[in-house]
Amino acid sequence: MMTVNLPVISIHRPVSPFDKAWSAFQSLYPAYANTRVLDELRRREYGRLDNQGHVYLDYTGGSLYAKSQLTAHHALLNHHVFGNPHSQNPTSLAMTERVEQGRRTILDYFNASPEEYVVIFTANASGAIKLVGEAYPFTGQSHYLLTADNHNSINGIRQFAEAKGAQISYIPVVPPELCLDLATIPEYLRLGRPQAPNLLAFPAQSNFSGVQHPLELIQVAHARGWDVLLDAASFAPTNRLDVSRWQPDFVTLSFYKIFGYPTGIGCLLARRSALAKLQRPWFAGGAVSLVSVRSQHHLMAPDEMGYEDGTVNYINIPAVEIGLKYVRRISMDVIHTRVQILTEWLIDRLLKLQHQNGHPLVYLHGPKEMQRRGGTLAMNFYDPAGVPFNVFVVEQLANKANISLRTGCFCNPGASEFAHGLDAQQLDTFWQSCPTPTPASLNEYMLAQHTRAVGATRVSVGLVSNFADVYKFIVFARSFLNRSVSAM
Ligand SMILES: Cc1ncc(COP(=O)(O)O)c(C=O)c1O
């Protein structure tokens, strides 16, 4: 047989800037290799993300769902006949069992004992927060204490507190880190009169700066007789929350923020003893055991049932169980490790970006170190003369690059006001002088009167983020280097 010797041609692909960055990243963070399972998952379950060239950096807004979550949920619905769980017929009982199974899975996921805690299904975290706010037994002697860094749904409880004559106090956060000054906490807790019902509310993780406020505060507040509402909406998606360890009275969250699907379901995880203190301002179908119209009596249904108004979102509740099991199979530790590494790299790179005149491009709000922070970063871009780029312009340019991020104050005005150094007097003047207050008019006013920008650009990493996502954001950020706001 004749053999032909073919010349050996070696093809050297030039090393791209991405390849270089990727290999440096891997040497810097060897632990990233332990999270490879997420890359395989991204290929298999979230192919649409890369097929369509999306750079998804809005996990604090909402997480993404896997293909298999949808398939499993639809298969379940196709296989069974499910009726409204309020009846007692076979299809209803089958659904009731699924709903109860959903509650057990949630308790188990957060390591909450069913003897101590109940799960109340709500439409979202805000629905859970409102349940507590409207039923908390505030009196004229009570105090509602909350961190300035809070989502508006937690701020909104102040309306219920005020209507019942309770006092309201905010604990400030300290810029630039936007953490609490822990030395001042006992002073704030002393504001609560010992015999009155007093409520402290704070987020386990800020949806503005990513700060993780210390969960030890729960115990400190309990020691002084306070009830504690822990808003876990932006913490739970990338951190393990052990309810038995921290013992919050109320925990609020939305499931789409953890695993993307379904929307429309959140929960209030409530300690039975704390739930017993609440006084519901009304009753609804499903939440009462017995009502009389002619004698106008009613008896609330026991435990969680007394807090679920009308029919729960029963067709979607099994999808919550599917989602929690899915996350558990991946392991929250793997997700957490990846998010921490990507965030650390992102912070390091952002803070190194400098214009030719040596001035920094990025001002990052919140901690620069990874202790006590999660994967949410709020920032502003500045030009070489120190003039801030309008966040809406940043958003438009990001949209063109198919980067999904968020701008504004993210329903967390307190963190934003502290981050930008706006004081109460400046804000009062704005509210009094502006006939139609809007985020845009606030921005214009503060720029004109106090040369301060309001609002920030937020990027957040999560469940299936990868190095390419954060790398592409750095490339995008670099496009602002040496450009002036006026020229743009
Ligand atoms: C910390 C925090 N709390 C509460 C909420 C409210 O969640 P939802 O809009 O699902 O009610 C959010 C939403 O972004 C959040 O980030």
The ligand as an SDF file (V2000), in Angstrom:
LIG
                    3D

 16 16  0  0  0  0  0  0  0  0999 V2000
  -34.7700   43.5600   48.4650 C   0  0  0  0  0  0  0  0  0  0  0  0
  -36.0930   43.5070   47.7550 C   0  0  0  0  0  0  0  0  0  0  0  0
  -37.2110   43.4490   48.4850 N   0  0  0  0  0  0  0  0  0  0  0  0
  -38.4210   43.3810   47.9190 C   0  0  0  0  0  0  0  0  0  0  0  0
  -38.5620   43.3760   46.5680 C   0  0  0  0  0  0  0  0  0  0  0  0
  -39.9370   43.3030   45.9690 C   0  0  0  0  0  0  0  0  0  0  0  0
  -40.0640   42.1610   45.2240 O   0  0  0  0  0  0  0  0  0  0  0  0
  -41.3810   41.9540   44.3190 P   0  0  0  0  0  0  0  0  0  0  0  0
  -41.3290   43.0410   43.2960 O   0  0  0  0  0  0  0  0  0  0  0  0
  -41.1930   40.6040   43.7390 O   0  0  0  0  0  0  0  0  0  0  0  0
  -42.5320   42.0700   45.2130 O   0  0  0  0  0  0  0  0  0  0  0  0
  -37.4350   43.4460   45.7590 C   0  0  0  0  0  0  0  0  0  0  0  0
  -37.5630   43.4910   44.2880 C   0  0  0  0  0  0  0  0  0  0  0  0
  -36.6740   43.8500   43.5700 O   0  0  0  0  0  0  0  0  0  0  0  0
  -36.1630   43.4940   46.3740 C   0  0  0  0  0  0  0  0  0  0  0  0
  -35.0410   43.5480   45.6530 O   0  0  0  0  0  0  0  0  0  0  0  0
  1  2  1  0
  2  3  1  0
  2 15  2  0
  3  4  2  0
  4  5  1  0
  5  6  1  0
  5 12  2  0
  6  7  1  0
  7  8  1  0
  8  9  2  0
  8 10  1  0
  8 11  1  0
 12 13  1  0
 12 15  1  0
 13 14  2  0
 15 16  1  0
M  END
$$$$
